[in-house]
Structure formats: C-alpha cells, structure tokens
Amino acid sequence: AAAWLVGRAARRSLRALRDSARRVGDGHIVEARTAESRELSELSGQLADASQRLAAARRQLTELDAARRRFFAWISHD
C-alpha cells in the first residue's frame, strides 16, 4: 500500500512537470512547484528559471526585430 501511494505521488509530480514543460514549449512562463522528492522540486525550479530566461530572450528578439524593421524603413525612405 505504501509503494502504491509513493508511486501515485511520483506520477502526479511527473505529470505536473510534463505539463509545465509543454507550457514552456508553448511560450508560457511557469512557476516552480514543490514535489514529493527533492530532485523533482529542483527540476521544477530549473524549468521555471529556463522559462523566464526564454521569455526574456523572446522579448529581446522581438525588440531587435522591431529595430531592424525601423532601420530598413529609414533606409528605404532615404
């Protein structure tokens, strides 16, 4: 019975981690979740950190693309 409970909790944590990874892939920022094991909690924290870095990189890329468009618009105008 104890093994079943531990396995159930681990599956729930892994499912939540999988869902968070999918959300990161879709461009969302995820929050770190606490899990039953220290390793899964650390992995969730690293995933949350990576999602924030990816979001910052996406914002920077958008800003650079806008600057590039303005630059070429100015060049074509002149």
mmCIF file of the N, C-alpha and C atoms, coordinates in Angstrom:
data_MODEL
# 
_entry.id   MODEL 
# 
loop_
_atom_site.group_PDB 
_atom_site.id 
_atom_site.type_symbol 
_atom_site.label_atom_id 
_atom_site.label_alt_id 
_atom_site.label_comp_id 
_atom_site.label_asym_id 
_atom_site.label_entity_id 
_atom_site.label_seq_id 
_atom_site.pdbx_PDB_ins_code 
_atom_site.Cartn_x 
_atom_site.Cartn_y 
_atom_site.Cartn_z 
_atom_site.occupancy 
_atom_site.B_iso_or_equiv 
_atom_site.pdbx_formal_charge 
_atom_site.auth_seq_id 
_atom_site.auth_comp_id 
_atom_site.auth_asym_id 
_atom_site.auth_atom_id 
_atom_site.pdbx_PDB_model_num 
ATOM 1   N N  . ALA A 1 1  ? 0.819  -1.190 0.000   1.00 0.00 ? 1  ALA A N  1 
ATOM 2   C CA . ALA A 1 1  ? 0.000  0.000  0.000   1.00 0.00 ? 1  ALA A CA 1 
ATOM 3   C C  . ALA A 1 1  ? 0.869  1.263  0.000   1.00 0.00 ? 1  ALA A C  1 
ATOM 4   N N  . ALA A 1 2  ? 1.970  1.208  0.769   1.00 0.00 ? 2  ALA A N  1 
ATOM 5   C CA . ALA A 1 2  ? 2.862  2.375  0.830   1.00 0.00 ? 2  ALA A CA 1 
ATOM 6   C C  . ALA A 1 2  ? 3.514  2.615  -0.523  1.00 0.00 ? 2  ALA A C  1 
ATOM 7   N N  . ALA A 1 3  ? 3.915  1.541  -1.182  1.00 0.00 ? 3  ALA A N  1 
ATOM 8   C CA . ALA A 1 3  ? 4.542  1.684  -2.501  1.00 0.00 ? 3  ALA A CA 1 
ATOM 9   C C  . ALA A 1 3  ? 3.549  2.266  -3.505  1.00 0.00 ? 3  ALA A C  1 
ATOM 10  N N  . TRP A 1 4  ? 2.296  1.869  -3.409  1.00 0.00 ? 4  TRP A N  1 
ATOM 11  C CA . TRP A 1 4  ? 1.283  2.397  -4.306  1.00 0.00 ? 4  TRP A CA 1 
ATOM 12  C C  . TRP A 1 4  ? 1.097  3.892  -4.083  1.00 0.00 ? 4  TRP A C  1 
ATOM 13  N N  . LEU A 1 5  ? 1.070  4.327  -2.813  1.00 0.00 ? 5  LEU A N  1 
ATOM 14  C CA . LEU A 1 5  ? 0.924  5.740  -2.501  1.00 0.00 ? 5  LEU A CA 1 
ATOM 15  C C  . LEU A 1 5  ? 2.112  6.556  -2.988  1.00 0.00 ? 5  LEU A C  1 
ATOM 16  N N  . VAL A 1 6  ? 3.310  6.020  -2.789  1.00 0.00 ? 6  VAL A N  1 
ATOM 17  C CA . VAL A 1 6  ? 4.514  6.717  -3.239  1.00 0.00 ? 6  VAL A CA 1 
ATOM 18  C C  . VAL A 1 6  ? 4.529  6.797  -4.766  1.00 0.00 ? 6  VAL A C  1 
ATOM 19  N N  . GLY A 1 7  ? 4.182  5.701  -5.422  1.00 0.00 ? 7  GLY A N  1 
ATOM 20  C CA . GLY A 1 7  ? 4.129  5.690  -6.884  1.00 0.00 ? 7  GLY A CA 1 
ATOM 21  C C  . GLY A 1 7  ? 3.103  6.653  -7.426  1.00 0.00 ? 7  GLY A C  1 
ATOM 22  N N  . ARG A 1 8  ? 1.958  6.727  -6.771  1.00 0.00 ? 8  ARG A N  1 
ATOM 23  C CA . ARG A 1 8  ? 0.906  7.648  -7.194  1.00 0.00 ? 8  ARG A CA 1 
ATOM 24  C C  . ARG A 1 8  ? 1.365  9.094  -7.067  1.00 0.00 ? 8  ARG A C  1 
ATOM 25  N N  . ALA A 1 9  ? 2.031  9.419  -5.960  1.00 0.00 ? 9  ALA A N  1 
ATOM 26  C CA . ALA A 1 9  ? 2.532  10.781 -5.758  1.00 0.00 ? 9  ALA A CA 1 
ATOM 27  C C  . ALA A 1 9  ? 3.607  11.115 -6.790  1.00 0.00 ? 9  ALA A C  1 
ATOM 28  N N  . ALA A 1 10 ? 4.473  10.160 -7.092  1.00 0.00 ? 10 ALA A N  1 
ATOM 29  C CA . ALA A 1 10 ? 5.529  10.386 -8.079  1.00 0.00 ? 10 ALA A CA 1 
ATOM 30  C C  . ALA A 1 10 ? 4.927  10.607 -9.463  1.00 0.00 ? 10 ALA A C  1 
ATOM 31  N N  . ARG A 1 11 ? 3.921  9.824  -9.817  1.00 0.00 ? 11 ARG A N  1 
ATOM 32  C CA . ARG A 1 11 ? 3.263  10.008 -11.123 1.00 0.00 ? 11 ARG A CA 1 
ATOM 33  C C  . ARG A 1 11 ? 2.612  11.373 -11.215 1.00 0.00 ? 11 ARG A C  1 
ATOM 34  N N  . ARG A 1 12 ? 1.994  11.812 -10.135 1.00 0.00 ? 12 ARG A N  1 
ATOM 35  C CA . ARG A 1 12 ? 1.349  13.123 -10.125 1.00 0.00 ? 12 ARG A CA 1 
ATOM 36  C C  . ARG A 1 12 ? 2.395  14.229 -10.318 1.00 0.00 ? 12 ARG A C  1 
ATOM 37  N N  . SER A 1 13 ? 3.540  14.097 -9.636  1.00 0.00 ? 13 SER A N  1 
ATOM 38  C CA . SER A 1 13 ? 4.611  15.093 -9.780  1.00 0.00 ? 13 SER A CA 1 
ATOM 39  C C  . SER A 1 13 ? 5.186  15.088 -11.191 1.00 0.00 ? 13 SER A C  1 
ATOM 40  N N  . LEU A 1 14 ? 5.389  13.915 -11.740 1.00 0.00 ? 14 LEU A N  1 
ATOM 41  C CA . LEU A 1 14 ? 5.938  13.819 -13.095 1.00 0.00 ? 14 LEU A CA 1 
ATOM 42  C C  . LEU A 1 14 ? 4.947  14.347 -14.128 1.00 0.00 ? 14 LEU A C  1 
ATOM 43  N N  . ARG A 1 15 ? 3.675  14.110 -13.914 1.00 0.00 ? 15 ARG A N  1 
ATOM 44  C CA . ARG A 1 15 ? 2.651  14.633 -14.819 1.00 0.00 ? 15 ARG A CA 1 
ATOM 45  C C  . ARG A 1 15 ? 2.642  16.168 -14.789 1.00 0.00 ? 15 ARG A C  1 
ATOM 46  N N  . ALA A 1 16 ? 2.752  16.732 -13.599 1.00 0.00 ? 16 ALA A N  1 
ATOM 47  C CA . ALA A 1 16 ? 2.785  18.194 -13.473 1.00 0.00 ? 16 ALA A CA 1 
ATOM 48  C C  . ALA A 1 16 ? 4.028  18.758 -14.135 1.00 0.00 ? 16 ALA A C  1 
ATOM 49  N N  . LEU A 1 17 ? 5.153  18.067 -13.981 1.00 0.00 ? 17 LEU A N  1 
ATOM 50  C CA . LEU A 1 17 ? 6.400  18.506 -14.607 1.00 0.00 ? 17 LEU A CA 1 
ATOM 51  C C  . LEU A 1 17 ? 6.299  18.426 -16.130 1.00 0.00 ? 17 LEU A C  1 
ATOM 52  N N  . ARG A 1 18 ? 5.691  17.369 -16.623 1.00 0.00 ? 18 ARG A N  1 
ATOM 53  C CA . ARG A 1 18 ? 5.481  17.220 -18.068 1.00 0.00 ? 18 ARG A CA 1 
ATOM 54  C C  . ARG A 1 18 ? 4.594  18.338 -18.602 1.00 0.00 ? 18 ARG A C  1 
ATOM 55  N N  . ASP A 1 19 ? 3.529  18.654 -17.884 1.00 0.00 ? 19 ASP A N  1 
ATOM 56  C CA . ASP A 1 19 ? 2.634  19.726 -18.309 1.00 0.00 ? 19 ASP A CA 1 
ATOM 57  C C  . ASP A 1 19 ? 3.352  21.079 -18.298 1.00 0.00 ? 19 ASP A C  1 
ATOM 58  N N  . SER A 1 20 ? 4.190  21.298 -17.312 1.00 0.00 ? 20 SER A N  1 
ATOM 59  C CA . SER A 1 20 ? 4.968  22.541 -17.261 1.00 0.00 ? 20 SER A CA 1 
ATOM 60  C C  . SER A 1 20 ? 5.920  22.633 -18.445 1.00 0.00 ? 20 SER A C  1 
ATOM 61  N N  . ALA A 1 21 ? 6.558  21.522 -18.782 1.00 0.00 ? 21 ALA A N  1 
ATOM 62  C CA . ALA A 1 21 ? 7.478  21.516 -19.924 1.00 0.00 ? 21 ALA A CA 1 
ATOM 63  C C  . ALA A 1 21 ? 6.726  21.834 -21.220 1.00 0.00 ? 21 ALA A C  1 
ATOM 64  N N  . ARG A 1 22 ? 5.522  21.306 -21.362 1.00 0.00 ? 22 ARG A N  1 
ATOM 65  C CA . ARG A 1 22 ? 4.712  21.622 -22.550 1.00 0.00 ? 22 ARG A CA 1 
ATOM 66  C C  . ARG A 1 22 ? 4.380  23.106 -22.596 1.00 0.00 ? 22 ARG A C  1 
ATOM 67  N N  . ARG A 1 23 ? 4.037  23.675 -21.439 1.00 0.00 ? 23 ARG A N  1 
ATOM 68  C CA . ARG A 1 23 ? 3.701  25.102 -21.396 1.00 0.00 ? 23 ARG A CA 1 
ATOM 69  C C  . ARG A 1 23 ? 4.904  25.953 -21.762 1.00 0.00 ? 23 ARG A C  1 
ATOM 70  N N  . VAL A 1 24 ? 6.100  25.546 -21.310 1.00 0.00 ? 24 VAL A N  1 
ATOM 71  C CA . VAL A 1 24 ? 7.320  26.277 -21.683 1.00 0.00 ? 24 VAL A CA 1 
ATOM 72  C C  . VAL A 1 24 ? 7.508  26.206 -23.191 1.00 0.00 ? 24 VAL A C  1 
ATOM 73  N N  . GLY A 1 25 ? 7.278  25.036 -23.759 1.00 0.00 ? 25 GLY A N  1 
ATOM 74  C CA . GLY A 1 25 ? 7.385  24.870 -25.202 1.00 0.00 ? 25 GLY A CA 1 
ATOM 75  C C  . GLY A 1 25 ? 6.401  25.737 -25.967 1.00 0.00 ? 25 GLY A C  1 
ATOM 76  N N  . ASP A 1 26 ? 5.260  26.017 -25.347 1.00 0.00 ? 26 ASP A N  1 
ATOM 77  C CA . ASP A 1 26 ? 4.255  26.875 -25.980 1.00 0.00 ? 26 ASP A CA 1 
ATOM 78  C C  . ASP A 1 26 ? 4.519  28.354 -25.742 1.00 0.00 ? 26 ASP A C  1 
ATOM 79  N N  . GLY A 1 27 ? 5.581  28.673 -24.982 1.00 0.00 ? 27 GLY A N  1 
ATOM 80  C CA . GLY A 1 27 ? 5.949  30.068 -24.780 1.00 0.00 ? 27 GLY A CA 1 
ATOM 81  C C  . GLY A 1 27 ? 5.470  30.682 -23.483 1.00 0.00 ? 27 GLY A C  1 
ATOM 82  N N  . HIS A 1 28 ? 4.955  29.884 -22.576 1.00 0.00 ? 28 HIS A N  1 
ATOM 83  C CA . HIS A 1 28 ? 4.471  30.406 -21.303 1.00 0.00 ? 28 HIS A CA 1 
ATOM 84  C C  . HIS A 1 28 ? 5.581  30.415 -20.251 1.00 0.00 ? 28 HIS A C  1 
ATOM 85  N N  . ILE A 1 29 ? 5.387  31.230 -19.248 1.00 0.00 ? 29 ILE A N  1 
ATOM 86  C CA . ILE A 1 29 ? 6.271  31.225 -18.085 1.00 0.00 ? 29 ILE A CA 1 
ATOM 87  C C  . ILE A 1 29 ? 5.611  30.358 -17.028 1.00 0.00 ? 29 ILE A C  1 
ATOM 88  N N  . VAL A 1 30 ? 6.367  29.433 -16.459 1.00 0.00 ? 30 VAL A N  1 
ATOM 89  C CA . VAL A 1 30 ? 5.818  28.538 -15.448 1.00 0.00 ? 30 VAL A CA 1 
ATOM 90  C C  . VAL A 1 30 ? 6.443  28.851 -14.097 1.00 0.00 ? 30 VAL A C  1 
ATOM 91  N N  . GLU A 1 31 ? 5.733  28.502 -13.077 1.00 0.00 ? 31 GLU A N  1 
ATOM 92  C CA . GLU A 1 31 ? 6.205  28.671 -11.713 1.00 0.00 ? 31 GLU A CA 1 
ATOM 93  C C  . GLU A 1 31 ? 6.772  27.350 -11.217 1.00 0.00 ? 31 GLU A C  1 
ATOM 94  N N  . ALA A 1 32 ? 7.751  27.448 -10.338 1.00 0.00 ? 32 ALA A N  1 
ATOM 95  C CA . ALA A 1 32 ? 8.318  26.241 -9.732  1.00 0.00 ? 32 ALA A CA 1 
ATOM 96  C C  . ALA A 1 32 ? 7.272  25.611 -8.817  1.00 0.00 ? 32 ALA A C  1 
ATOM 97  N N  . ARG A 1 33 ? 7.207  24.309 -8.828  1.00 0.00 ? 33 ARG A N  1 
ATOM 98  C CA . ARG A 1 33 ? 6.269  23.575 -7.980  1.00 0.00 ? 33 ARG A CA 1 
ATOM 99  C C  . ARG A 1 33 ? 7.053  22.711 -7.002  1.00 0.00 ? 33 ARG A C  1 
ATOM 100 N N  . THR A 1 34 ? 6.503  22.555 -5.842  1.00 0.00 ? 34 THR A N  1 
ATOM 101 C CA . THR A 1 34 ? 7.129  21.648 -4.887  1.00 0.00 ? 34 THR A CA 1 
ATOM 102 C C  . THR A 1 34 ? 6.611  20.247 -5.170  1.00 0.00 ? 34 THR A C  1 
ATOM 103 N N  . ALA A 1 35 ? 7.494  19.301 -5.084  1.00 0.00 ? 35 ALA A N  1 
ATOM 104 C CA . ALA A 1 35 ? 7.146  17.915 -5.357  1.00 0.00 ? 35 ALA A CA 1 
ATOM 105 C C  . ALA A 1 35 ? 7.505  17.068 -4.140  1.00 0.00 ? 35 ALA A C  1 
ATOM 106 N N  . GLU A 1 36 ? 7.138  15.811 -4.230  1.00 0.00 ? 36 GLU A N  1 
ATOM 107 C CA . GLU A 1 36 ? 7.400  14.903 -3.123  1.00 0.00 ? 36 GLU A CA 1 
ATOM 108 C C  . GLU A 1 36 ? 8.897  14.618 -2.950  1.00 0.00 ? 36 GLU A C  1 
ATOM 109 N N  . SER A 1 37 ? 9.649  14.725 -4.036  1.00 0.00 ? 37 SER A N  1 
ATOM 110 C CA . SER A 1 37 ? 11.083 14.464 -3.938  1.00 0.00 ? 37 SER A CA 1 
ATOM 111 C C  . SER A 1 37 ? 11.876 15.746 -4.188  1.00 0.00 ? 37 SER A C  1 
ATOM 112 N N  . ARG A 1 38 ? 13.019 15.806 -3.577  1.00 0.00 ? 38 ARG A N  1 
ATOM 113 C CA . ARG A 1 38 ? 13.884 16.976 -3.728  1.00 0.00 ? 38 ARG A CA 1 
ATOM 114 C C  . ARG A 1 38 ? 14.338 17.132 -5.162  1.00 0.00 ? 38 ARG A C  1 
ATOM 115 N N  . GLU A 1 39 ? 14.625 16.030 -5.827  1.00 0.00 ? 39 GLU A N  1 
ATOM 116 C CA . GLU A 1 39 ? 15.109 16.078 -7.206  1.00 0.00 ? 39 GLU A CA 1 
ATOM 117 C C  . GLU A 1 39 ? 14.065 16.667 -8.143  1.00 0.00 ? 39 GLU A C  1 
ATOM 118 N N  . LEU A 1 40 ? 12.813 16.251 -7.990  1.00 0.00 ? 40 LEU A N  1 
ATOM 119 C CA . LEU A 1 40 ? 11.755 16.781 -8.850  1.00 0.00 ? 40 LEU A CA 1 
ATOM 120 C C  . LEU A 1 40 ? 11.477 18.247 -8.538  1.00 0.00 ? 40 LEU A C  1 
ATOM 121 N N  . SER A 1 41 ? 11.599 18.633 -7.274  1.00 0.00 ? 41 SER A N  1 
ATOM 122 C CA . SER A 1 41 ? 11.427 20.046 -6.919  1.00 0.00 ? 41 SER A CA 1 
ATOM 123 C C  . SER A 1 41 ? 12.527 20.894 -7.547  1.00 0.00 ? 41 SER A C  1 
ATOM 124 N N  . GLU A 1 42 ? 13.772 20.394 -7.513  1.00 0.00 ? 42 GLU A N  1 
ATOM 125 C CA . GLU A 1 42 ? 14.879 21.116 -8.146  1.00 0.00 ? 42 GLU A CA 1 
ATOM 126 C C  . GLU A 1 42 ? 14.674 21.212 -9.649  1.00 0.00 ? 42 GLU A C  1 
ATOM 127 N N  . LEU A 1 43 ? 14.230 20.136 -10.255 1.00 0.00 ? 43 LEU A N  1 
ATOM 128 C CA . LEU A 1 43 ? 13.985 20.128 -11.694 1.00 0.00 ? 43 LEU A CA 1 
ATOM 129 C C  . LEU A 1 43 ? 12.874 21.116 -12.059 1.00 0.00 ? 43 LEU A C  1 
ATOM 130 N N  . SER A 1 44 ? 11.851 21.181 -11.247 1.00 0.00 ? 44 SER A N  1 
ATOM 131 C CA . SER A 1 44 ? 10.774 22.138 -11.477 1.00 0.00 ? 44 SER A CA 1 
ATOM 132 C C  . SER A 1 44 ? 11.295 23.569 -11.359 1.00 0.00 ? 44 SER A C  1 
ATOM 133 N N  . GLY A 1 45 ? 12.160 23.819 -10.392 1.00 0.00 ? 45 GLY A N  1 
ATOM 134 C CA . GLY A 1 45 ? 12.748 25.148 -10.247 1.00 0.00 ? 45 GLY A CA 1 
ATOM 135 C C  . GLY A 1 45 ? 13.610 25.521 -11.438 1.00 0.00 ? 45 GLY A C  1 
ATOM 136 N N  . GLN A 1 46 ? 14.391 24.568 -11.941 1.00 0.00 ? 46 GLN A N  1 
ATOM 137 C CA . GLN A 1 46 ? 15.222 24.829 -13.109 1.00 0.00 ? 46 GLN A CA 1 
ATOM 138 C C  . GLN A 1 46 ? 14.369 25.080 -14.339 1.00 0.00 ? 46 GLN A C  1 
ATOM 139 N N  . LEU A 1 47 ? 13.271 24.366 -14.462 1.00 0.00 ? 47 LEU A N  1 
ATOM 140 C CA . LEU A 1 47 ? 12.363 24.573 -15.588 1.00 0.00 ? 47 LEU A CA 1 
ATOM 141 C C  . LEU A 1 47 ? 11.722 25.955 -15.512 1.00 0.00 ? 47 LEU A C  1 
ATOM 142 N N  . ALA A 1 48 ? 11.347 26.376 -14.317 1.00 0.00 ? 48 ALA A N  1 
ATOM 143 C CA . ALA A 1 48 ? 10.771 27.714 -14.149 1.00 0.00 ? 48 ALA A CA 1 
ATOM 144 C C  . ALA A 1 48 ? 11.797 28.781 -14.501 1.00 0.00 ? 48 ALA A C  1 
ATOM 145 N N  . ASP A 1 49 ? 13.041 28.587 -14.086 1.00 0.00 ? 49 ASP A N  1 
ATOM 146 C CA . ASP A 1 49 ? 14.104 29.538 -14.415 1.00 0.00 ? 49 ASP A CA 1 
ATOM 147 C C  . ASP A 1 49 ? 14.340 29.594 -15.923 1.00 0.00 ? 49 ASP A C  1 
ATOM 148 N N  . ALA A 1 50 ? 14.353 28.430 -16.554 1.00 0.00 ? 50 ALA A N  1 
ATOM 149 C CA . ALA A 1 50 ? 14.547 28.387 -18.008 1.00 0.00 ? 50 ALA A CA 1 
ATOM 150 C C  . ALA A 1 50 ? 13.397 29.066 -18.733 1.00 0.00 ? 50 ALA A C  1 
ATOM 151 N N  . SER A 1 51 ? 12.173 28.912 -18.228 1.00 0.00 ? 51 SER A N  1 
ATOM 152 C CA . SER A 1 51 ? 11.037 29.548 -18.888 1.00 0.00 ? 51 SER A CA 1 
ATOM 153 C C  . SER A 1 51 ? 11.136 31.068 -18.789 1.00 0.00 ? 51 SER A C  1 
ATOM 154 N N  . GLN A 1 52 ? 11.635 31.578 -17.678 1.00 0.00 ? 52 GLN A N  1 
ATOM 155 C CA . GLN A 1 52 ? 11.811 33.022 -17.543 1.00 0.00 ? 52 GLN A CA 1 
ATOM 156 C C  . GLN A 1 52 ? 12.914 33.533 -18.467 1.00 0.00 ? 52 GLN A C  1 
ATOM 157 N N  . ARG A 1 53 ? 14.010 32.781 -18.583 1.00 0.00 ? 53 ARG A N  1 
ATOM 158 C CA . ARG A 1 53 ? 15.091 33.187 -19.491 1.00 0.00 ? 53 ARG A CA 1 
ATOM 159 C C  . ARG A 1 53 ? 14.627 33.147 -20.942 1.00 0.00 ? 53 ARG A C  1 
ATOM 160 N N  . LEU A 1 54 ? 13.855 32.134 -21.300 1.00 0.00 ? 54 LEU A N  1 
ATOM 161 C CA . LEU A 1 54 ? 13.336 32.050 -22.669 1.00 0.00 ? 54 LEU A CA 1 
ATOM 162 C C  . LEU A 1 54 ? 12.382 33.202 -22.970 1.00 0.00 ? 54 LEU A C  1 
ATOM 163 N N  . ALA A 1 55 ? 11.557 33.555 -22.010 1.00 0.00 ? 55 ALA A N  1 
ATOM 164 C CA . ALA A 1 55 ? 10.640 34.685 -22.209 1.00 0.00 ? 55 ALA A CA 1 
ATOM 165 C C  . ALA A 1 55 ? 11.417 35.974 -22.404 1.00 0.00 ? 55 ALA A C  1 
ATOM 166 N N  . ALA A 1 56 ? 12.479 36.167 -21.640 1.00 0.00 ? 56 ALA A N  1 
ATOM 167 C CA . ALA A 1 56 ? 13.317 37.364 -21.800 1.00 0.00 ? 56 ALA A CA 1 
ATOM 168 C C  . ALA A 1 56 ? 13.988 37.369 -23.167 1.00 0.00 ? 56 ALA A C  1 
ATOM 169 N N  . ALA A 1 57 ? 14.458 36.214 -23.608 1.00 0.00 ? 57 ALA A N  1 
ATOM 170 C CA . ALA A 1 57 ? 15.090 36.118 -24.924 1.00 0.00 ? 57 ALA A CA 1 
ATOM 171 C C  . ALA A 1 57 ? 14.082 36.407 -26.036 1.00 0.00 ? 57 ALA A C  1 
ATOM 172 N N  . ARG A 1 58 ? 12.862 35.922 -25.866 1.00 0.00 ? 58 ARG A N  1 
ATOM 173 C CA . ARG A 1 58 ? 11.824 36.202 -26.870 1.00 0.00 ? 58 ARG A CA 1 
ATOM 174 C C  . ARG A 1 58 ? 11.508 37.695 -26.935 1.00 0.00 ? 58 ARG A C  1 
ATOM 175 N N  . ARG A 1 59 ? 11.425 38.338 -25.762 1.00 0.00 ? 59 ARG A N  1 
ATOM 176 C CA . ARG A 1 59 ? 11.174 39.793 -25.750 1.00 0.00 ? 59 ARG A CA 1 
ATOM 177 C C  . ARG A 1 59 ? 12.314 40.532 -26.440 1.00 0.00 ? 59 ARG A C  1 
ATOM 178 N N  . GLN A 1 60 ? 13.549 40.138 -26.154 1.00 0.00 ? 60 GLN A N  1 
ATOM 179 C CA . GLN A 1 60 ? 14.700 40.788 -26.773 1.00 0.00 ? 60 GLN A CA 1 
ATOM 180 C C  . GLN A 1 60 ? 14.691 40.579 -28.284 1.00 0.00 ? 60 GLN A C  1 
ATOM 181 N N  . LEU A 1 61 ? 14.343 39.391 -28.718 1.00 0.00 ? 61 LEU A N  1 
ATOM 182 C CA . LEU A 1 61 ? 14.269 39.107 -30.146 1.00 0.00 ? 61 LEU A CA 1 
ATOM 183 C C  . LEU A 1 61 ? 13.194 39.960 -30.823 1.00 0.00 ? 61 LEU A C  1 
ATOM 184 N N  . THR A 1 62 ? 12.063 40.131 -30.160 1.00 0.00 ? 62 THR A N  1 
ATOM 185 C CA . THR A 1 62 ? 11.001 40.978 -30.699 1.00 0.00 ? 62 THR A CA 1 
ATOM 186 C C  . THR A 1 62 ? 11.463 42.418 -30.818 1.00 0.00 ? 62 THR A C  1 
ATOM 187 N N  . GLU A 1 63 ? 12.168 42.901 -29.787 1.00 0.00 ? 63 GLU A N  1 
ATOM 188 C CA . GLU A 1 63 ? 12.684 44.280 -29.823 1.00 0.00 ? 63 GLU A CA 1 
ATOM 189 C C  . GLU A 1 63 ? 13.721 44.448 -30.929 1.00 0.00 ? 63 GLU A C  1 
ATOM 190 N N  . LEU A 1 64 ? 14.600 43.475 -31.090 1.00 0.00 ? 64 LEU A N  1 
ATOM 191 C CA . LEU A 1 64 ? 15.610 43.555 -32.149 1.00 0.00 ? 64 LEU A CA 1 
ATOM 192 C C  . LEU A 1 64 ? 14.969 43.510 -33.530 1.00 0.00 ? 64 LEU A C  1 
ATOM 193 N N  . ASP A 1 65 ? 13.945 42.696 -33.682 1.00 0.00 ? 65 ASP A N  1 
ATOM 194 C CA . ASP A 1 65 ? 13.261 42.618 -34.968 1.00 0.00 ? 65 ASP A CA 1 
ATOM 195 C C  . ASP A 1 65 ? 12.566 43.943 -35.291 1.00 0.00 ? 65 ASP A C  1 
ATOM 196 N N  . ALA A 1 66 ? 11.965 44.562 -34.281 1.00 0.00 ? 66 ALA A N  1 
ATOM 197 C CA . ALA A 1 66 ? 11.324 45.863 -34.497 1.00 0.00 ? 66 ALA A CA 1 
ATOM 198 C C  . ALA A 1 66 ? 12.363 46.916 -34.874 1.00 0.00 ? 66 ALA A C  1 
ATOM 199 N N  . ALA A 1 67 ? 13.518 46.878 -34.223 1.00 0.00 ? 67 ALA A N  1 
ATOM 200 C CA . ALA A 1 67 ? 14.582 47.829 -34.552 1.00 0.00 ? 67 ALA A CA 1 
ATOM 201 C C  . ALA A 1 67 ? 15.079 47.598 -35.982 1.00 0.00 ? 67 ALA A C  1 
ATOM 202 N N  . ARG A 1 68 ? 15.190 46.349 -36.365 1.00 0.00 ? 68 ARG A N  1 
ATOM 203 C CA . ARG A 1 68 ? 15.619 46.025 -37.734 1.00 0.00 ? 68 ARG A CA 1 
ATOM 204 C C  . ARG A 1 68 ? 14.618 46.556 -38.745 1.00 0.00 ? 68 ARG A C  1 
ATOM 205 N N  . ARG A 1 69 ? 13.342 46.394 -38.474 1.00 0.00 ? 69 ARG A N  1 
ATOM 206 C CA . ARG A 1 69 ? 12.306 46.887 -39.387 1.00 0.00 ? 69 ARG A CA 1 
ATOM 207 C C  . ARG A 1 69 ? 12.355 48.412 -39.507 1.00 0.00 ? 69 ARG A C  1 
ATOM 208 N N  . ARG A 1 70 ? 12.537 49.093 -38.369 1.00 0.00 ? 70 ARG A N  1 
ATOM 209 C CA . ARG A 1 70 ? 12.637 50.561 -38.405 1.00 0.00 ? 70 ARG A CA 1 
ATOM 210 C C  . ARG A 1 70 ? 13.859 50.996 -39.198 1.00 0.00 ? 70 ARG A C  1 
ATOM 211 N N  . PHE A 1 71 ? 14.973 50.288 -38.998 1.00 0.00 ? 71 PHE A N  1 
ATOM 212 C CA . PHE A 1 71 ? 16.200 50.616 -39.705 1.00 0.00 ? 71 PHE A CA 1 
ATOM 213 C C  . PHE A 1 71 ? 15.998 50.522 -41.212 1.00 0.00 ? 71 PHE A C  1 
ATOM 214 N N  . PHE A 1 72 ? 15.407 49.421 -41.679 1.00 0.00 ? 72 PHE A N  1 
ATOM 215 C CA . PHE A 1 72 ? 15.194 49.256 -43.111 1.00 0.00 ? 72 PHE A CA 1 
ATOM 216 C C  . PHE A 1 72 ? 14.142 50.236 -43.642 1.00 0.00 ? 72 PHE A C  1 
ATOM 217 N N  . ALA A 1 73 ? 13.176 50.582 -42.808 1.00 0.00 ? 73 ALA A N  1 
ATOM 218 C CA . ALA A 1 73 ? 12.201 51.596 -43.238 1.00 0.00 ? 73 ALA A CA 1 
ATOM 219 C C  . ALA A 1 73 ? 12.890 52.940 -43.422 1.00 0.00 ? 73 ALA A C  1 
ATOM 220 N N  . TRP A 1 74 ? 13.793 53.307 -42.511 1.00 0.00 ? 74 TRP A N  1 
ATOM 221 C CA . TRP A 1 74 ? 14.534 54.568 -42.644 1.00 0.00 ? 74 TRP A CA 1 
ATOM 222 C C  . TRP A 1 74 ? 15.427 54.570 -43.882 1.00 0.00 ? 74 TRP A C  1 
ATOM 223 N N  . ILE A 1 75 ? 16.082 53.437 -44.111 1.00 0.00 ? 75 ILE A N  1 
ATOM 224 C CA . ILE A 1 75 ? 16.962 53.323 -45.280 1.00 0.00 ? 75 ILE A CA 1 
ATOM 225 C C  . ILE A 1 75 ? 16.148 53.463 -46.561 1.00 0.00 ? 75 ILE A C  1 
ATOM 226 N N  . SER A 1 76 ? 15.030 52.779 -46.647 1.00 0.00 ? 76 SER A N  1 
ATOM 227 C CA . SER A 1 76 ? 14.232 52.825 -47.874 1.00 0.00 ? 76 SER A CA 1 
ATOM 228 C C  . SER A 1 76 ? 13.621 54.217 -48.064 1.00 0.00 ? 76 SER A C  1 
ATOM 229 N N  . HIS A 1 77 ? 13.371 54.915 -46.991 1.00 0.00 ? 77 HIS A N  1 
ATOM 230 C CA . HIS A 1 77 ? 12.827 56.269 -47.095 1.00 0.00 ? 77 HIS A CA 1 
ATOM 231 C C  . HIS A 1 77 ? 13.870 57.235 -47.648 1.00 0.00 ? 77 HIS A C  1 
ATOM 232 N N  . ASP A 1 78 ? 15.094 57.070 -47.197 1.00 0.00 ? 78 ASP A N  1 
ATOM 233 C CA . ASP A 1 78 ? 16.171 57.966 -47.658 1.00 0.00 ? 78 ASP A CA 1 
ATOM 234 C C  . ASP A 1 78 ? 16.578 57.570 -49.052 1.00 0.00 ? 78 ASP A C  1 
# 
